[in-house]
């Protein structure tokens, strides 16, 4: 004899039929079906009230913490007006417009955006712990400027575009966002001349190790551009190769810039520059920044008190032997030609005797390297020796280039 298949609906119907047609106690009827008296009375009441024994959803009809449709509509409207804004800037904008309304937390706003398909969660990546060096502190505007080229791309006309971005690290103020067909020294220098004339000189400039900011094949990594910065008394800071997280605030801005202006790219450099200009104005004056306690960068940034000089200041090397670098990048040291760097051709360098073997070579306040006097190689291509660990920290402060006040 096969097993009989039963379902809860059949059991409920048999239970109600037993309740209507038999005179046994209600407790006995419930015990026969293996249910409690509370469950039995529940199904009897539902049958008398609704005439149905179907299961109902146990989800509550309402919750005291449910976000009202009006608030959800306002959140989606702000997101539509500013597609690149996250939950924190959106909440700040809503509080500025309707200050008397209690708006949801940023986490709730983020959940609303995900639920409505406005944003998609990012894939989690395994990140390498950052390794930092003692960079300058970014306490005030113009303490450090960050500069970099956002990845190049081709525009609608097929020509390449190299976006050069310069940002103040403390206030996050985007000083420049300029598209270039070629990232040449002349193009980049012209942009910095305009920035220095408008905003003054920063104390330090932080960059990566790529051209035209730095070079791995020259003394101290100096290029003509970075040598010019050093002549102006600007400290040079470089992140470690392959460590973009050491300049994380600038890289994060590049992600927003890419979404807003390069996806898709514009048809020509003129149209692309208009997109960059709109983004820069919006980024500086409209978008609240979470790292700035929801202030805009334009409200915190102030031009530097260090003005851009009409002429480069003269270099002075007290207590040091001064040499001018020849066009081929060499100097005459004793009876030999010592190669320094072609990027410093025509510049003055200071030589200071460190001990009986090594001589330090400085340009401005940058230590270029050491001359090994025991090496009698007269090959002009023979370069400087990198400072050894025992020599680092022994640099006398009196050798640093001094600028007349």
NORFEN-V314103 format. One record per residue. N is the residue number from 1. PHI is phi as a letter, one per 30 degrees, with the letter a starting at -180 (* if undefined). Layout:
BEGIN
n:N phi:PHI
n:N phi:PHI
END
This chain:
BEGIN
n:1 phi:*
n:2 phi:d
n:3 phi:d
n:4 phi:d
n:5 phi:d
n:6 phi:b
n:7 phi:b
n:8 phi:e
n:9 phi:d
n:10 phi:d
n:11 phi:d
n:12 phi:d
n:13 phi:d
n:14 phi:d
n:15 phi:d
n:16 phi:d
n:17 phi:d
n:18 phi:d
n:19 phi:d
n:20 phi:d
n:21 phi:c
n:22 phi:c
n:23 phi:c
n:24 phi:d
n:25 phi:d
n:26 phi:d
n:27 phi:d
n:28 phi:d
n:29 phi:d
n:30 phi:d
n:31 phi:d
n:32 phi:d
n:33 phi:c
n:34 phi:i
n:35 phi:b
n:36 phi:d
n:37 phi:d
n:38 phi:d
n:39 phi:d
n:40 phi:d
n:41 phi:d
n:42 phi:d
n:43 phi:d
n:44 phi:d
n:45 phi:d
n:46 phi:d
n:47 phi:d
n:48 phi:d
n:49 phi:d
n:50 phi:c
n:51 phi:i
n:52 phi:b
n:53 phi:c
n:54 phi:d
n:55 phi:d
n:56 phi:c
n:57 phi:d
n:58 phi:d
n:59 phi:d
n:60 phi:d
n:61 phi:d
n:62 phi:a
n:63 phi:b
n:64 phi:d
n:65 phi:c
n:66 phi:d
n:67 phi:d
n:68 phi:d
n:69 phi:e
n:70 phi:d
n:71 phi:d
n:72 phi:d
n:73 phi:d
n:74 phi:d
n:75 phi:d
n:76 phi:d
n:77 phi:d
n:78 phi:d
n:79 phi:d
n:80 phi:d
n:81 phi:d
n:82 phi:b
n:83 phi:d
n:84 phi:c
n:85 phi:d
n:86 phi:c
n:87 phi:e
n:88 phi:d
n:89 phi:d
n:90 phi:d
n:91 phi:d
n:92 phi:d
n:93 phi:d
n:94 phi:d
n:95 phi:d
n:96 phi:d
n:97 phi:d
n:98 phi:b
n:99 phi:d
n:100 phi:d
n:101 phi:c
n:102 phi:d
n:103 phi:d
n:104 phi:d
n:105 phi:d
n:106 phi:e
n:107 phi:d
n:108 phi:d
n:109 phi:d
n:110 phi:d
n:111 phi:d
n:112 phi:d
n:113 phi:d
n:114 phi:d
n:115 phi:d
n:116 phi:c
n:117 phi:i
n:118 phi:d
n:119 phi:b
n:120 phi:c
n:121 phi:d
n:122 phi:d
n:123 phi:d
n:124 phi:d
n:125 phi:c
n:126 phi:d
n:127 phi:c
n:128 phi:d
n:129 phi:e
n:130 phi:d
n:131 phi:c
n:132 phi:c
n:133 phi:c
n:134 phi:d
n:135 phi:d
n:136 phi:d
n:137 phi:d
n:138 phi:c
n:139 phi:c
n:140 phi:b
n:141 phi:e
n:142 phi:i
n:143 phi:d
n:144 phi:b
n:145 phi:c
n:146 phi:c
n:147 phi:b
n:148 phi:a
n:149 phi:c
n:150 phi:d
n:151 phi:e
n:152 phi:d
n:153 phi:a
n:154 phi:c
n:155 phi:d
n:156 phi:d
n:157 phi:d
n:158 phi:i
n:159 phi:d
n:160 phi:d
n:161 phi:b
n:162 phi:c
n:163 phi:d
n:164 phi:c
n:165 phi:b
n:166 phi:b
n:167 phi:b
n:168 phi:d
n:169 phi:d
n:170 phi:d
n:171 phi:c
n:172 phi:i
n:173 phi:d
n:174 phi:d
n:175 phi:d
n:176 phi:a
n:177 phi:b
n:178 phi:b
n:179 phi:d
n:180 phi:b
n:181 phi:d
n:182 phi:b
n:183 phi:d
n:184 phi:d
n:185 phi:d
n:186 phi:d
n:187 phi:d
n:188 phi:d
n:189 phi:d
n:190 phi:d
n:191 phi:d
n:192 phi:d
n:193 phi:d
n:194 phi:d
n:195 phi:d
n:196 phi:d
n:197 phi:d
n:198 phi:d
n:199 phi:c
n:200 phi:i
n:201 phi:c
n:202 phi:d
n:203 phi:d
n:204 phi:b
n:205 phi:b
n:206 phi:c
n:207 phi:b
n:208 phi:c
n:209 phi:c
n:210 phi:c
n:211 phi:d
n:212 phi:c
n:213 phi:d
n:214 phi:a
n:215 phi:b
n:216 phi:d
n:217 phi:c
n:218 phi:c
n:219 phi:d
n:220 phi:h
n:221 phi:i
n:222 phi:d
n:223 phi:c
n:224 phi:d
n:225 phi:d
n:226 phi:d
n:227 phi:d
n:228 phi:d
n:229 phi:d
n:230 phi:d
n:231 phi:d
n:232 phi:d
n:233 phi:i
n:234 phi:c
n:235 phi:d
n:236 phi:c
n:237 phi:b
n:238 phi:b
n:239 phi:d
n:240 phi:d
n:241 phi:e
n:242 phi:i
n:243 phi:b
n:244 phi:d
n:245 phi:d
n:246 phi:d
n:247 phi:b
n:248 phi:d
n:249 phi:d
n:250 phi:d
n:251 phi:d
n:252 phi:d
n:253 phi:d
n:254 phi:d
n:255 phi:d
n:256 phi:d
n:257 phi:d
n:258 phi:d
n:259 phi:d
n:260 phi:d
n:261 phi:b
n:262 phi:c
n:263 phi:b
n:264 phi:d
n:265 phi:d
n:266 phi:d
n:267 phi:d
n:268 phi:a
n:269 phi:d
n:270 phi:d
n:271 phi:d
n:272 phi:d
n:273 phi:d
n:274 phi:d
n:275 phi:d
n:276 phi:d
n:277 phi:d
n:278 phi:d
n:279 phi:d
n:280 phi:d
n:281 phi:d
n:282 phi:d
n:283 phi:d
n:284 phi:d
n:285 phi:c
n:286 phi:c
n:287 phi:d
n:288 phi:d
n:289 phi:c
n:290 phi:d
n:291 phi:d
n:292 phi:c
n:293 phi:h
n:294 phi:i
n:295 phi:c
n:296 phi:c
n:297 phi:e
n:298 phi:d
n:299 phi:d
n:300 phi:c
n:301 phi:d
n:302 phi:b
n:303 phi:d
n:304 phi:d
n:305 phi:d
n:306 phi:d
n:307 phi:d
n:308 phi:d
n:309 phi:d
n:310 phi:d
n:311 phi:b
n:312 phi:d
n:313 phi:d
n:314 phi:d
n:315 phi:c
n:316 phi:b
n:317 phi:b
n:318 phi:d
n:319 phi:i
n:320 phi:b
n:321 phi:d
n:322 phi:c
n:323 phi:b
n:324 phi:c
n:325 phi:d
n:326 phi:d
n:327 phi:e
n:328 phi:d
n:329 phi:i
n:330 phi:c
n:331 phi:b
n:332 phi:c
n:333 phi:c
n:334 phi:i
n:335 phi:c
n:336 phi:b
n:337 phi:c
n:338 phi:c
n:339 phi:d
n:340 phi:c
n:341 phi:a
n:342 phi:d
n:343 phi:d
n:344 phi:c
n:345 phi:e
n:346 phi:i
n:347 phi:c
n:348 phi:c
n:349 phi:b
n:350 phi:c
n:351 phi:c
n:352 phi:b
n:353 phi:d
n:354 phi:d
n:355 phi:a
n:356 phi:d
n:357 phi:b
n:358 phi:c
n:359 phi:b
n:360 phi:d
n:361 phi:b
n:362 phi:c
n:363 phi:b
n:364 phi:h
n:365 phi:c
n:366 phi:c
n:367 phi:d
n:368 phi:d
n:369 phi:l
n:370 phi:b
n:371 phi:c
n:372 phi:c
n:373 phi:d
n:374 phi:d
n:375 phi:c
n:376 phi:c
n:377 phi:d
n:378 phi:c
n:379 phi:d
n:380 phi:d
n:381 phi:d
n:382 phi:d
n:383 phi:c
n:384 phi:d
n:385 phi:c
n:386 phi:d
n:387 phi:e
n:388 phi:d
n:389 phi:e
n:390 phi:d
n:391 phi:c
n:392 phi:d
n:393 phi:j
n:394 phi:c
n:395 phi:d
n:396 phi:d
n:397 phi:d
n:398 phi:d
n:399 phi:d
n:400 phi:e
n:401 phi:d
n:402 phi:c
n:403 phi:c
n:404 phi:d
n:405 phi:d
END
